[in-house]
Amino acid sequence: MKNDHKFDLGWISRYRSELFGISILSIMLFHFTADFGHAVSHGVIDIADFPIKCGLILGYLRVFGSIGVEVFVFLSGMGLYYSFTKDDRLGRFYKKRFQRILIPYIIVGVIFWMIKDFYYKGVDPVTFLKDLTFYSLPSRGVHTLWFIGLMLGLYIVFPVIFKMLESKKYRTLNFVILLAVTYGFPVLLYFVNAEVGSNCSIATTRIPLFVIGCYMGRYIKEGRKIPWPAAVIFVAVSFMMKYTIMNFATPPFFGRYFSGIYSLGLVVTVITLLHLIRNWNWLNAVLRWFGKYSLEIYLTHVSLRNLMKAAGFHAYRMSQYGIMLIIAVILAVGLSKLTDVIEGKKRKGRMK
């Protein structure tokens, strides 16, 4: 391949939409495999009845797990870096980012939590508000839609991270400090309050990847080149870390940290494959389409999956899960269009 003698970090930006598409598809697949694995472990499904099917599904769960989330967080850090280098006005940054995520979340979140809390659980309005505002994550370990709460928090602190990582003199030192803080914070929180630390670990252990995404943003934007031997060694080491998690007992925090490094190895691998098949226009178009609606699909998919289980449906059955996914994707497109309408009205209102 001409000019492809090195791995080009700029490819990560070039195929960013495709990566987001792969990430959301892998998240949906992970949720199915997790529900299937739960059914197997509780004796609802006998592996002996479907050995090949179970082997493939449980194999995916074991090898890939929730790796799509890690990739999502990394890409979000990179994306914010790109956005802030183009326009670093804080007011505009916060307005754009919070509007982008809060409008669809409020639409879905209010409906979802009203059905879940008032219809299925019969709780009081205070609990509903705690669930809607993510207060229930640290207090009760309610993980539904936790990713939105994490991203809102990261949006708030991002300008500080950006300023630290754009320091000409202390960029590398600040990066090391940020990694030390973000890797150490979940562990420290756990020792200070084990319940809160455990409840929040699903979010806090992903923060280092966001920092790495912010840090790598500059090199990705500059299109830095990495010799293929170095890229291959990195991928091999990251995969070995995953092997360590799979075959040896590791503390929960370190297991997710290792998964974070493994996800970066997968990014390099997938990006290389996407570059090799860059002329497969139909596949790239499909992946970009899912990437375009990734946030909305996350919201509708996670909400419907939770409600279908509350209603007594079986998320581990392919037919029922598949129908749910189709509905989720359709609703995601509608949610995106509704968000655009609301944002359009706001823009027109400001022009008057």
N, C-alpha and C positions, 0 to 999 in steps of 0.2 A: 504494500500500500504506500503510495507516494506521501511523503512527509509524515508517515506514521511510525517512524523509528523509535519514538518515545511516547509514553502515555501523556496525553495532553489534559491537564486539569480543566482546561476550558470546555472540554467535552461535558463535564458535569453540568455546566450552565446550559450548554447547547441542548442536552437531552433532559433538562430539568422537568419539563412537562411529562415526558415519558416515565421518568423516575417516580413522579408523584402518582401517575396512573398505576404503575406496578405496585407502589406502596399501598394504595387504598385497596387494590385487588388482593394483595397478600394479607391485609388486615381482615378483610371479609372472609378469606379462606382460613385464616388463623382462628377466627371466632367459631367457624364451623368445626374445625378439627378439635378445638378445645372442648366444645360441647359433646362431640363424638367421643373424645377421650374420657370425659367425665362419665358418659353413659357406659363405656367399657369398664371403667374402674368400679362402678357401682353395680355391675352385673346385669345391666339392662340389655347390653349387647354382648353376645358370646363370640369371641374372636374365632373360635373353631368353626362357626357357621359361615363366616365371611373372611377367610384368612388373607386373600389377596387384597380385598377392599380395605380391611382393617390395617394391613401392613402398609399400604400406600398412605392412608389418612394419618395414622399414628406416626409414620415415618416423617411425613411433612411437619407434623407438630413437633417432633423431636429435633429435627434438623433446622427448621426455620423459625418455628414459634411465632412470636409477635415482632419479628425483626422489622416489619414494615413501619412500626411506630418509631423505631430508632432512626430509620432513614428519613422519615417525615420530619423529625425534630432537627436532624442535621441540615436538611434542605431548607427548613424554615430559617435557621440561623444564617445560612448563606444568602437566602432571599432578602432578609432584612438588611444585611450588609449592602447588597446591591442597591436596595431602595434608599438607604440613608446616604450613600455616596452621591446619589443623584439629587437628593433634596434633604438637607439636614435640619430643616425647620421643625422644631419639636412639636409645636401645635398642630401643624399639618400632618406630621408623622403619626401622632397619637390619634388624631381624628380619623385619618384614613384607615389605620390598622384596626382600631376598635370598632369603627363602623363596619368594616369588612367582616369581622367575626361576630360582633354582638347582634347585628340585625338578624342573621339566620339563626343564631343560637336562641335569641329571645322568642322567635317565632316557633321553633321546634321545642325548646326547653319548656316554655309555659304550657304548651299543649301536652307534652310528654309527662311532665311532673304532675299536672292536674289529673290526668288519667291514672297514673301510677299511684300517686299519693291519696287522692280523694276517692277514686273508684275502687282500686284494688286493695289499698292498705287502710283506707279510712282514717287518715291522720289529720291533725289540726293544721291550720294555715301557717303556723310558725314553722312546722317541720317542712312544709312545702317551700317556704321561702329559704330555709336553710339548704334544702336540696338544690333549689334553683341557683343559689349564689355560691355553691360549692363548699359551704361551711360544713356540710355533712362528710366531706372527704376526710379531714383530719379528726373530726369528732366521732364519726361512726363508721368510717371506712367505706362510704358509698362511692363506688368507682365509676358509675355510669356517667358518661360524657366528661370524665376527668380531664381529658386532653384539652378541652376548651379552657378550663380553669388554669391549666399549666401555661398555655400560650398567652393568656391574658397577663399572667404574672411576668412572663418573659418579655412581653411587649413593654411593660413598665420599666424594667431594668435594662433593656437593650441599649439605650443611649449611653449609659454608664459603661457597659461592656465595650461598646464601639469606641468610646473615647479612650479607654485603656488600651485597646488593641490597635489604635491608630497612632499611639505615641511613637515617635520616631526613635527615641532613645531607649525606651523601656518596653517595647512591644513584646519581645520574647519573655522578659521577666514577668510582665503583667499577665501574659498568657499562662505561664506556669503557676502564678498565684491564683488566677481564676480557676484553673484546673484543680489545684489543691483545695480550694474553698468548696467548689461544687462537688468534688468527689468525697470530701470529708464531711460536708454538711449533713447528708442523709444518715451517715453513721453516727455523727454527734447527736443528731436529733433523736435517733433510736435509743441511744444511751441515756439521754436526758428524759425522754418520755417514750417508752417502748411502744405503747399503743399508737400514739400519734405518728411516731417514726415509721411504724409498720403500715399504718393506714395511708400515709403519704408517699411511701417508697415507690409506688407505681409511677409517680410523677417526678419526684426529686432525683431519682437515680438516672433520669434521662437528661437532666440539665447539662452535664458535661458535654454531651453531643451537640447541644445548641451552641455552647462556647466554641467547640471545635469547628462547627459550621461557620460561625462568625469569623474566627481566625483564618480559616482557609478561604474565606470569601475573597480576600485580596489576591491570593495566588490563583484562584479559579478565574477571577476577572482578568488578571494579567495573562492567563493562558500559560502558566508555568509548565514546563515539560519535565517528566520524570523518566529516567532510563527504564526500559522494560525489566531488566533484572531486579532493580529495586522495587518496582511495582509488584512483580511476581513474588518476591520475598515477603513483602508486606502482606499480600493476600494469603500466602502460606502460613505466616505467623498468626494472622487473624483467625484462620480456619482451625489452627491447632488450639487456639484459645477456646473455640467452640467445642472442640473434642474434649478439652479439659472439663468444661461444664457438663457435657453429656455423660462422661464416664467416671468422674471423680466428684466426691462431695465437696462443694464449695459453699461458703456463707452466701445467703440470699443476695446481699448487696453486691458482692464480688461477681456473682453469677450474671447479674444484669450488666455490670460494668464490662465483663468479658464479652457479653452479647453486643455491647456498643462498639467495641473494636471489631468484632466479627461483622457487624453491619457495614462498617467502612470498607472492609475487604470485599463484601458483597457489592458495594457501590462501584468499586473499581472493576470488579468482574462483570457486572451487568452493563456498566457504561461501555466497556470494551466490546461486549456482545452487541449492544445497540449501535455502536459505531460500525461494526462489521456488517450488520444488516440494515444500515442506514437507508438503503435503496428499497427496502420493503415498505413501501409507502402505506399500504393498507394496515399493517401492524402498527406502525408509528402513529397513524391517524387514530386508531382505536385507543392506544395507550394515552395519547395526548387528550383524547376526549374524556377519558376517565380522570386524567390529571386535572383537567379544567374544572370538573365538578367534585374534586376529591373532598373538599371541606363539607360540601352539602351532602355527599354520599355518606361520609362519616356520621354526620348528625342523624340522617334519616335511618341509616342502617343500624346503628347502635340502639336508637330509640325503638325501632320496630322489633329488633331481636329481643330486647328486654320485655316488651309488651307481649310478644307472641308466647314467650315462656310463662309470663304471668297469666296469660289466658289459657294455658294448658296445652299449647302446641309443643311439638318436639323439634327443637333446633338442631338435633343431631340426625334428623332424617333429611336426606338430600332433597326430596320433593318439596317438603314444607319450607326448608331453608331457601331453596331456589326460588319459590314463589315470593317469599319475603324479600329476597334480593331484587327481584324484578320490580316489585312495588317500591322498594327503597330508592332504586335508581330513577324511576319515573317521578317520584316525589322530589328527589334531589334536583332534577331539572326544573320542576315547577318552583321549588324553593329558590333556586338561583334567579329565575325570572322575576319572582316576587320581590326579592332583594333588590334587583336592578330597578324595579318600578319605584320602590320606596326611596332608594338613593336618588333616582331621577327627580322625584317630587321634592326632595330636600334641596337638590341643586337648583331647581326652578324657583323654589321658595327664596333662596338666597339671592337670586338674580333680580327679584322684584324690588 
